[in-house]
């Protein structure tokens, strides 16, 4: 369900046709505080976050449930839902059951805080642009 967008970029200042790079939209969670130190790229279908080794994104901390939260894509939206965790899932300091994520939302899983962002990347090499 990746979105591909054609954008014409003319960096040479001339009025000549330029190549149209293929871009796709992705979403990431960037760590702000807590034990998580790596960015989590959200997958096309779903990303399960928890402390269990079998989940998509592991946060090895006792305040994170084995299967804590799920983020999935519905059209162009990314939706986060708590999976019945012990310590809750929070968006901008409000505990949620399920919520559509928006650019700039803070996501707290246990005591681990992330920043949600949507990016445009080159489909070929992964270079990023903010949406």
C-alpha positions in Angstrom: 0.0 0.0 0.0 3.0 2.3 -0.5 2.1 5.6 -2.0 4.3 6.6 -5.0 4.3 10.2 -6.0 5.9 11.8 -9.0 7.6 15.1 -8.3 9.6 17.2 -10.7 12.8 18.7 -9.2 14.9 21.2 -11.1 18.1 21.8 -9.2 20.2 23.2 -12.0 18.2 26.4 -12.5 17.6 25.7 -16.2 14.3 25.3 -17.9 15.0 21.8 -19.0 12.9 18.8 -18.2 14.4 16.9 -15.3 14.0 13.3 -14.1 11.0 12.6 -11.8 12.3 10.7 -8.8 9.9 8.0 -7.5 9.0 8.8 -3.9 7.0 6.7 -1.4 5.5 7.6 2.0 6.7 5.9 5.1 6.2 6.5 8.8 8.7 6.2 11.7 8.8 6.4 15.5 11.9 8.2 16.6 13.0 7.6 20.2 12.9 10.6 22.6 13.4 9.0 26.0 13.5 5.6 27.6 15.4 2.4 26.9 14.6 2.4 23.1 17.5 3.9 21.2 16.7 3.0 17.6 14.2 4.4 15.2 11.3 2.1 14.4 10.2 2.1 10.7 6.5 1.2 10.6 5.8 -1.6 8.2 3.2 -1.6 5.4 0.8 -4.1 7.0 1.4 -3.8 10.8 4.1 -3.3 13.4 3.8 -5.0 16.8 5.7 -3.3 19.6 6.5 -5.1 22.8 9.3 -6.8 24.9 8.8 -10.3 23.4 11.5 -11.4 20.9 8.7 -12.5 18.4 7.3 -8.9 17.9 8.3 -6.6 15.0 9.9 -3.9 17.3 11.3 -5.0 20.6 11.7 -2.7 23.7 13.4 -4.9 26.3 12.1 -3.3 29.4 9.9 -4.6 32.3 7.3 -1.7 31.9 6.6 -2.8 28.3 4.2 -5.8 27.9 5.2 -8.8 25.7 2.8 -7.6 23.0 2.1 -4.0 24.0 0.8 -2.1 21.0 0.1 -2.5 17.3 0.4 0.1 14.6 -1.2 -0.6 11.3 -2.0 1.2 8.1 -5.6 1.9 7.0 -5.4 3.8 3.6 -3.2 6.7 4.2 -3.6 6.7 8.0 -1.5 4.9 10.6 -3.5 3.7 13.6 -2.1 2.7 16.9 -3.9 0.4 19.3 -3.1 -0.8 22.8 -3.1 -4.6 23.0 -4.3 -4.8 26.6 -0.9 -3.7 28.0 -0.3 -3.4 31.8 1.1 0.2 31.6 -0.9 1.6 28.8 -0.2 3.4 25.5 -0.4 7.2 25.4 -0.6 9.7 22.6 0.4 13.2 23.7 0.0 12.1 27.3 -3.6 10.8 26.8 -4.1 7.1 27.4 -5.7 5.5 24.3 -7.3 2.2 23.2 -6.9 3.2 19.5 -6.0 6.4 17.8 -5.0 7.7 14.3 -1.4 9.0 14.5 -0.6 12.5 13.2 2.8 14.1 12.4 4.3 15.3 15.6 2.4 13.1 18.0 4.3 11.8 21.0 3.8 8.1 21.6 4.5 6.6 25.0 4.8 2.9 25.5 5.4 2.2 29.2 7.9 4.9 30.0 9.4 5.0 26.5 8.6 8.1 24.4 8.7 8.3 20.7 8.0 11.0 18.1 5.8 10.0 15.2 6.7 11.3 11.7 5.7 10.6 8.1 8.4 11.0 5.5 8.8 10.8 1.8 11.7 8.6 0.7 13.3 7.9 -2.7 11.8 4.6 -3.7 15.3 3.6 -5.0 17.7 4.5 -2.2 15.7 5.5 0.8 16.8 9.2 1.1 14.2 11.1 3.2 12.0 14.2 2.8 9.4 15.3 5.4 5.8 15.2 4.2 
